[in-house]
Amino acid sequence: MSRIGKRPVSIPAGIEVKADGAILSFKKGNVEKTLDTKGLVDFSVEGDQVTFSPKNDDRSSRAFWGTFRALSQNIIVGLTDGYQKQLEINGVGYRAAVKGNTLELQLGFSHPINYAFPKDVQISVEKNVVTIKGNDKQVIGQIAAEIRSFRPPEPYKGKGVKYTDETIIRKAGKTAGK
C-alpha cells in the first residue's frame, strides 16, 4: 500500500479541477495544466479533494498510484504558490545578466553562454544569485540543473555555479615539501 497514494489531494479555492477520461486538468485564471494518467490509475474528483487508487493489484499500477498523486499535488502547489530555485555564482569575473528571454552567463570561458529560457519562467539576477521562478516544478528543476552544468563547482577553490543550499566539500590543495 502506498502511504502517499492513500492521502487525498485537497483543492484550494480558485483552482478548478476537471476529469476527462484519463486526463485531469487543473486551471487557475488563464493558466491550465494537464496530467495524463494514461489509464494506469483510477481517480475521482469529489468536492474539494482528488483521490487516487490503483487500477488493479499489479506492481506497476501500485507504483503509479503514488506517483500520479504526487504529480497532481505538485501541479496544485505550482498554481497556488509557485516554485523557486536559487543558484549562486562564485568566481572572479563570473557573472550573469538577463536580456529578454536569455540568460547571459560569463563563467571563465572565452565566450559568454547564452541560455534561452521559456516565457512562463522568470529569471532574475541579483549580484551573484540567480533566482528561477515558475509554476512547473519539473521545468524549474531542469533549468536550474542545466545552468549548474555549464560550470559545476570545483572542490579546491569553490568556483562555479552551485545551489544556494548546497554545500561543497572542499579539498586541500598540494602542500609544499620539506
BELPEZI-V191276 format. One record per residue. N is the residue number from 0. RES is the residue in one letter. PHI is phi as a letter, one per 20 degrees, with the letter a starting at -180 (* if undefined). NEAR is the number of other ideal C-beta (glycine too) atoms within 12 Angstrom. Layout:
N&RES&PHI&NEAR / N&RES&PHI&NEAR
//
This chain:
0&M&*&12 / 1&S&e&21 / 2&R&f&11 / 3&I&f&22 / 4&G&f&31 / 5&K&f&16 / 6&R&f&20 / 7&P&f&23 / 8&V&e&34 / 9&S&e&21 / 10&I&d&28 / 11&P&f&20 / 12&A&f&11 / 13&G&n&15 / 14&I&d&32 / 15&E&d&23 / 16&V&d&34 / 17&K&c&19 / 18&A&d&23 / 19&D&c&14 / 20&G&m&14 / 21&A&d&19 / 22&I&d&21 / 23&L&d&36 / 24&S&c&25 / 25&F&d&34 / 26&K&c&19 / 27&K&c&24 / 28&G&m&13 / 29&N&d&10 / 30&V&e&22 / 31&E&c&20 / 32&K&c&33 / 33&T&c&21 / 34&L&c&37 / 35&D&e&21 / 36&T&e&30 / 37&K&l&17 / 38&G&m&16 / 39&L&e&28 / 40&V&c&34 / 41&D&e&24 / 42&F&b&34 / 43&S&b&17 / 44&V&d&26 / 45&E&c&15 / 46&G&m&12 / 47&D&d&17 / 48&Q&c&21 / 49&V&d&36 / 50&T&d&27 / 51&F&d&36 / 52&S&b&26 / 53&P&f&27 / 54&K&f&22 / 55&N&b&15 / 56&D&e&11 / 57&D&e&13 / 58&R&f&12 / 59&S&f&16 / 60&S&f&24 / 61&R&f&25 / 62&A&f&19 / 63&F&f&31 / 64&W&g&33 / 65&G&f&25 / 66&T&f&24 / 67&F&f&36 / 68&R&f&36 / 69&A&f&25 / 70&L&f&33 / 71&S&f&41 / 72&Q&f&31 / 73&N&f&28 / 74&I&f&37 / 75&I&f&36 / 76&V&f&26 / 77&G&f&30 / 78&L&f&33 / 79&T&e&22 / 80&D&d&18 / 81&G&n&25 / 82&Y&c&29 / 83&Q&b&28 / 84&K&c&35 / 85&Q&c&27 / 86&L&d&41 / 87&E&d&31 / 88&I&d&37 / 89&N&c&30 / 90&G&q&25 / 91&V&f&13 / 92&G&n&16 / 93&Y&e&30 / 94&R&b&25 / 95&A&c&35 / 96&A&b&23 / 97&V&d&24 / 98&K&c&16 / 99&G&m&13 / 100&N&d&16 / 101&T&c&20 / 102&L&d&35 / 103&E&e&24 / 104&L&d&36 / 105&Q&d&25 / 106&L&c&34 / 107&G&n&22 / 108&F&e&14 / 109&S&f&7 / 110&H&c&11 / 111&P&f&20 / 112&I&d&25 / 113&N&d&21 / 114&Y&d&34 / 115&A&e&19 / 116&F&c&29 / 117&P&f&20 / 118&K&f&12 / 119&D&e&23 / 120&V&d&35 / 121&Q&d&24 / 122&I&c&37 / 123&S&c&21 / 124&V&c&27 / 125&E&c&17 / 126&K&l&15 / 127&N&d&26 / 128&V&d&23 / 129&V&d&40 / 130&T&d&30 / 131&I&d&39 / 132&K&c&25 / 133&G&a&30 / 134&N&d&31 / 135&D&d&29 / 136&K&f&29 / 137&Q&f&21 / 138&V&f&28 / 139&I&f&32 / 140&G&f&22 / 141&Q&f&21 / 142&I&f&32 / 143&A&f&35 / 144&A&f&21 / 145&E&f&26 / 146&I&f&38 / 147&R&f&29 / 148&S&f&19 / 149&F&f&31 / 150&R&b&28 / 151&P&f&23 / 152&P&f&29 / 153&E&d&20 / 154&P&f&16 / 155&Y&e&14 / 156&K&d&17 / 157&G&n&24 / 158&K&f&23 / 159&G&p&28 / 160&V&d&40 / 161&K&c&33 / 162&Y&f&27 / 163&T&f&23 / 164&D&e&13 / 165&E&e&20 / 166&T&d&12 / 167&I&e&22 / 168&I&f&12 / 169&R&e&14 / 170&K&d&13 / 171&A&f&9 / 172&G&e&11 / 173&K&f&7 / 174&T&d&7 / 175&A&f&5 / 176&G&f&4 / 177&K&f&3
//
